[in-house]
Amino acid sequence: MTQRHLLSVCDLRVEYKVGSDIVRAVDGASLDVPRGAIVGLVGESGCGKSTLARALTGVMPKSARIAGGQLLFDGTDLLRLSHRQMNRHRWRDIAFVPQSAMNSLDPVYTIETQLAEILRRRGGLNRAETRERSAHLFELVGIEPRRLGDYPHQFSGGMRQRVAIAMALALEPKLVIADEPVTALDVIVQRQILDRLRFLQAELGMSVLLVTHDISVVAYVCDEIVVMYAGRVMEAGEARTVLTEPHHPYTMGLYNAFPDLQSSQGLLTPIDGQPPDLRRPPEGCRFAPRCPFAEDACRGGEVPLTAVNGSTHAAACRRLDEATALRAKALEAETWMP
């Protein structure tokens, strides 16, 4: 971990007990979140990104277990903290914006009451300070303070998501983790929420870990990107570089699978097949069974993240030196056909 990074996840392993099996949802993942940056954590459903995000808060289902690694937050390994010590970091230093805001808000209490619980119990504010801070939070996320007395069901989906963001910002955290914050919203509201998130990040100087399956969201709002697949990091680096010059075939496939309005190609190119069963993951590169460029060596030993030309851009692929040629082939739909 460097002074540049607020958070460094090092070789994190998270397992779920499912019957008599162990599911390795996160299996040796490493990533960094710089101070004052938005980092996009992207991948297909089931790749482990939400599990990784929840591990950072220490709020996980009983069937889950952190089996190893480090979570270095501002120089402190969160995994070495007691439950009481970790509680001091939640909301104050690390806050979470859930995917479904309606499920995270209590339907029988007004938003003002729910905000007051955070501000008074965790923040130690008095009644007058709580009212002032609540009004300021609503103004930050673009909601009229007069609506503090409303109940969750009186807000639209986009407004509820703004409320969830306001609650996450209540105690001015250093890191906000947003888990699929715009997935259930229409594209116009999505842009409004993402623009507001970018504004808040710049205004407050916080760091954001944005979890999403939508690579277009990452392209729009993120400074850096981390691509996960089957519990491991496949590629990471500055967002523009990773998206314009991907070095891992999985990232190339993800790029092909989302629409480009400037492209003359009318059809999207899917990645054939399904992610592996994480109870019994394949040897070597986990993307090899679906990769059109896989060779025998790819199915051998583990493939580590390797720096691209000595930069901060890194990818876990045995054919990094051939990335330019592979990118050209990856643009052809025939390459991905079974």
N, C-alpha and C positions, 0 to 999 in steps of 0.2 A: 504493500500500500504506500502511495506517495501523498504529499501534501495536496496535490492536485485532485486527488480522489476523496470524496466524502465516504463512499462505500466501496469495499472490495469483497466480492464473494470468491472464496478460494476452495476449489475442489469439493464443492458442496454435494452431499449425498443424502437424499430423502427417500425413505421406503414406506410403503403401505402394506399392512398385513391384510391379505384377502384370502379368507379360508386358511388353507395350509400353505398358500403361496406368498411370496414376497414380490411386490411390484416395485421396481426401482424407478420411481417417477423422475427423480433428478439424480444423475449418476456421474459425479465428477465435474460439475459445471463451475466455470469461473467467469467472472465479469467484473467490470469497474463502472462506477457512476461518478463522473467528475463533479466537482462543486459548481453549482449554478448552471447545470445542463439538463436537457431532457434526453433520456436514453430510452429507445424503443426496444422492448423485448418481444420478438415476433416469432411465430411458428404456428403449425397446424394445431387443431384441438387435440389435447392429450399429449403434447410434447413436453409438458412439465413446467411451463412458464408460470402458471398460476400457483402451482405448488411452491416454486422457488420464491415467488413474491410473498406468499403467506408465511413461509419460513422466516422471512425477514422480520415479521411482526411477532413471531412466536405463537400465533393463533392458528392452530391446526387441529384437524379431527383426531379423535383418540386412536384411530387405526394408523396414524402417521408417526414416523420416528425419524429424527435427524440422525443419520448413521455416521456422519463424519464431515470434516471440512471446517472452514472458518467463515464468519460473517463479521468483517472488520468495519465497524461504523465509527468514523471520526477517531480512529485509533483504538477502539474498544471492541473486543471479540464478544459479540452478543451471545454466542453459544456458551460462554463461561459465566453468564449472569444468572442469578437466582430469579425465580418468578417475580419476587417483589422488586428486584433491581430492574428487570425488564419492563415491569409495569411503569416505572418512572420515565422510560423512553417513549412508550406508546402515547400518541397524541402530541406530546410535547416536542419530541425530536423526530419521530417517525409516525406518519399518519397514513391512513388507508382509505381510498375511494373505491367502493365496491362496484361490481358490474351492474347490479340491479338496485338502484337507489331506493325503490319502493320497499324492498325487502329489508333494507337496513334502517328504515325510519319506522318509529312506533306509530301506528295509525290512531291511537287513542290520546296522544299528546300533541299539543301545538309544536311547531318548529322552535318557537321561542323557548318553550320549556325544555326541549331536548338540547338546544344549544346551551341553555343556562346550566344544565347538569355538567356539561364538559367544562364550561368556563368557571363555575364556582367550585366544583368538586376537585377538578384536576388543576385548574388555573389559579384558584384561590382568590378570585375577584369577588367584590361585594356586589350588592344588587344594582346599584347605579352604574358601576363599571361594566357589569354584565350587559345591561341594556345598551350602553354606548358601544361596546364591542360587537354585540350582535347586529346592531344597525350598520356598523362599519363593514362587517363581513358580508352582509346582504348587498351593500353598495359595491363591494369588490367584485362580486360574482354577477352583478347586473340585475339585481332584484330590488324592488321598492321595499324599504324597511317596514312600511305599513303592513306588509304581508307576513310579518313575523308571527302574528297571532293566528295564522291559518293552519289547518291540518294538512298532512301529506296528500290526502286524496284531492285536495283543492288545487294542486299544482299539476301541470302537464309533465310528461316524461322528461323533457329537456329541463324544465324548471326544477324538478326533483333532483336531477343530476347536478345542477348548480347548487342546490341546497346541500347535497352530499359533499361537494367540493368546499363549500363554506364551512361545514363542520370539520372537515379535515384540516382546514387552515386556522381553526379556532385559536390554537396555542402557538402559532407561528413555527411550525416544524421545519427542520432543515431538509427533510426528505419526505416527499409525498409519493406513495405507490398507488397508481391508478390502474385497476384491473378491468380491462375492456370497458372504459367509461362511456363509449359512444356506440356500442354494438347494437343496442335496441332502439336507436334513434334514427329518424330520417336524415338524409344527407345534408339538408339545410341546417337542421339543429346540430348535427355532428360538427359542421364547420364552426358554428357559433360557440360550441363548447370547447373545441380545440383552440380557437382564437383566444377565448377567455383564459384557457389554461396557459397558453404561451404568454399572454399579457401578465398573468399573475406570477409566472415563473420569473419573468424579467423584472417586474415591479418589486417582488419580495426577495429575489436572489436565492430562491430555494432550488433544490435538485428534484427532478421528477423521474421515476421509473414507470414508463407507460407500457402496460402489458396489452398486446393486441394480436389478433390473427390477420389483421388487415394491413398489408404492406404499404398501401396508399396512405394510410394514416401516418405511418412512420415517415414516409417521404415528405409529407406535408408539414409535420410539426417537430420532428426529432433532430437533435444535433448528432447523436450517435446511435448505432443500431447493434443489437445482439440477436443473432439468428439461432434458435434452438430447434433440435430435432431429436426425438426419442430420448429425452433426458440429458442431452449433451449440447454444448455450444458448437455449432458448425462454422460460424463466421462472426466477426465483430470488427467494428471500426467506425470511422466518421461516416455518417449516413450517406452523404452524397457520393463518397468514394465506393462504399459497399454496393450501392444501388446502381451506379453507372459502370463499375468495374468489378462485378462479383467474381470471386475466385473459387467458390464452392458450387458444385452443380445443383445442390438443393436451393441455394439462394437464386441461382439462374432460373430454376424451375418456378420458384415463387414469383419472380419478376414477370415471367411469361404468363402467369395465371391471373394477373389483375389487369383491368382495362387501361389502355393508353389512347387517349383521344387524338393524339398526333400521329398514331400509327395507321398505315393503310390496311393493315391486317384486321379483318373483321372478327375472326374467331379467337377465343382464348385457348391456350394450350394447357391442359391439365397434366399433373404428374400422375402417371398410372400407378395403380397398386395402393396398398395401405401401410401406415406406419407399423413397425414391428410390435409383437407382444412383449411388453417390458418385463414379464415374468421370466421370459427366456430370450433375451435380446441376441441378435446375431453377433458373430465374431467380427472383429475389424470395424470398418466404417459402417455405422448403422443405416446409412442411406444406400449402401451398395446394392441391396436387393431391388431398389427402384431406380437406380442411377444408370442412365444410358451410356455412361463413360466408365463404368466400373471395370477394373481388371482383377486378375486373380490375387494380386498383392493387396488390393483394397479389402479383401475378405480375410486377411491375415490378422496381424497384431493391431492393437489400438492405434488410432491416428491422432497425434496431438495437435493442438492449435499451433500454427507456425506463422511467424511474422512474414508479411509480404514486402520484400525489398527493404527489410530493416525498419519498416514504418510501424505505426500503431494498428494498422490494418492486419488482421490475422485470420487464417482459415485452416480447418482441419481436413485437408485433402492431400493425397499422395501425388496429385498431378498439378500442383501449383504452377510449375514452370510452363505448363501448356494452357494456362487459363485463357489467354487471348484466343487461341484456336477453338477451345471448348465453348467459349461464349458465342462465337460465330455459329457453331453447330447447334447450340442450344436454342437459337432463334428460329430454327427450322422445326416446324411441327412434326415432321417425319421422325426427327430424332427421339421424340418422346412416345412414339407409338409402340405398343407392345408387339 
